[in-house]
Amino acid sequence: MRTVRFHGYGGPEVLRVERLPRPELGPDELLLEVTFAGVTLPVVRLTHGGPSLPHAPGGDVVGRVVGMGINVRGWRVGQRAAGMAFSGAYAEFALVNAGFAVPVPDDVSDEAALALVRGGQVALGTLHIAAVRPGDSVLVTAAAGGVGHLTVQLAKLLGAGRVIAAVGSTSKADFVRGLGADDVVFYSQDHWGEPVDIVLDGVGGDVFRQSLDAVKPFGRLITYNGVGGNVDVNELRMQSKGVIGFSMGQFATLRRDRYDEHRDKLWKLTAAGELRPAVHRTLPLDQAAEAHRLIEARENLGRVLLSPTL
Ligand SMILES: NC(=O)c1ccc[n+]([C@@H]2O[C@H](COP(=O)([O-])OP(=O)(O)OC[C@H]3O[C@@H](n4cnc5c(N)ncnc54)[C@H](OP(=O)(O)O)[C@@H]3O)[C@@H](O)[C@H]2O)c1
């Protein structure tokens, strides 16, 4: 089968398509014939260093079940499924953990399922942890990204009073306004206007500082980006603010009922046309480098996908 790997660190150009045997099923895994694989920022960053080499990038995948491990129950060959491949996602066949894979309903497209299986869960999970109430003001950073563009829409659907989207370019500003954002702010602005009840920060670093300044007393910031930032807890005390971390892996494991409930809600909202996952571009496997470049250059409006069937 064809799969994308890299043998040395560097920019997107290190990615290449290779022919390898199909991966061998573990006892708790599903083997999927992949229709789409998602390209995500933390995985894109890995080409610059970290994983042992050669490395086959992981990510969210959707496809049809073609094999099941000996412990797997409740799945059948031919069923449509979406899940996370910890490596080897940019490939014709990929392994996912059956316990966290989800069957895709008939009324949800493969592309939408791909966007929701991780991004939708992070968006709804962070809004849940933030305990958003109707009327709350919510500011979303990285608002045009794979997670953020769903968070903007879901915050509105949950009844947020005002949703402010923080983005880095005017094309992204137009995009998020089209998704229902009430206001748009840019990272380059010194102030983001009236403080808000809730900030969901998908960027971190310097933007974490701006994000914390944007929270009003008794408001909270949910940090879920892979970059982080420092916080003085005495400052939190004096300003009566809260900072809460969010890990998708822990949410899926330790809040399993809520995770399953969110999955059903995401399917229903999407099938009804109320939630609109956006795909910026879909590319064939041999253009994986271009897919990584789009993410690194911050050009994506929504998700960037790879498809082994193109
Ligand atoms: N906690 C968890 O379990 C979990 C799970 C999944 C993802 N995540 C995290 O969620 C974040 C968003 O993921 P995503 O899939 O939505 O990513 P994405 O589609 O690549 O969007 C990220 C956006 O961040 C903005 N950005 C600001 N500063 C940036 C910088 N220095 N480098 C790159 N981008 C920058 C860019 O938008 P602008 O150009 O508008 O600034 C970019 O489009 C990532 O940090 C990821 O690690 C966390």
The ligand as a Gaussian input file, in Angstrom:
#p B3LYP/6-31G(d) Opt

LIG

0 1
 N       -5.916000      19.628000      23.989000
 C       -6.147000      18.708000      23.072000
 O       -6.468000      17.562000      23.381000
 C       -6.038000      19.079000      21.636000
 C       -6.611000      18.270000      20.647000
 C       -6.531000      18.687000      19.322000
 C       -5.877000      19.885000      19.003000
 N       -5.297000      20.608000      20.000000
 C       -4.603000      21.882000      19.710000
 O       -5.532000      22.794000      19.189000
 C       -4.841000      23.797000      18.471000
 C       -5.604000      24.120000      17.190000
 O       -5.600000      22.956000      16.352000
 P       -6.202000      23.043000      14.884000
 O       -6.263000      21.663000      14.369000
 O       -7.437000      23.881000      14.908000
 O       -5.048000      23.815000      14.127000
 P       -5.091000      24.634000      12.753000
 O       -6.249000      24.279000      11.916000
 O       -3.723000      24.525000      12.173000
 O       -5.313000      26.116000      13.263000
 C       -4.389000      26.724000      14.093000
 C       -4.445000      28.220000      13.872000
 O       -3.695000      28.846000      14.911000
 C       -3.346000      30.137000      14.488000
 N       -1.987000      30.477000      14.898000
 C       -1.649000      31.525000      15.669000
 N       -0.344000      31.548000      15.877000
 C        0.185000      30.512000      15.218000
 C        1.508000      30.022000      15.034000
 N        2.555000      30.616000      15.616000
 N        1.689000      28.917000      14.270000
 C        0.646000      28.314000      13.699000
 N       -0.643000      28.702000      13.862000
 C       -0.859000      29.801000      14.604000
 C       -3.482000      30.148000      12.966000
 O       -4.589000      30.953000      12.649000
 P       -4.370000      32.525000      12.390000
 O       -3.534000      32.639000      11.168000
 O       -5.734000      33.069000      12.261000
 O       -3.642000      33.022000      13.553000
 C       -3.791000      28.716000      12.600000
 O       -4.612000      28.618000      11.476000
 C       -3.416000      23.253000      18.247000
 O       -2.522000      23.942000      19.106000
 C       -3.526000      21.806000      18.653000
 O       -2.299000      21.337000      19.194000
 C       -5.369000      20.230000      21.287000

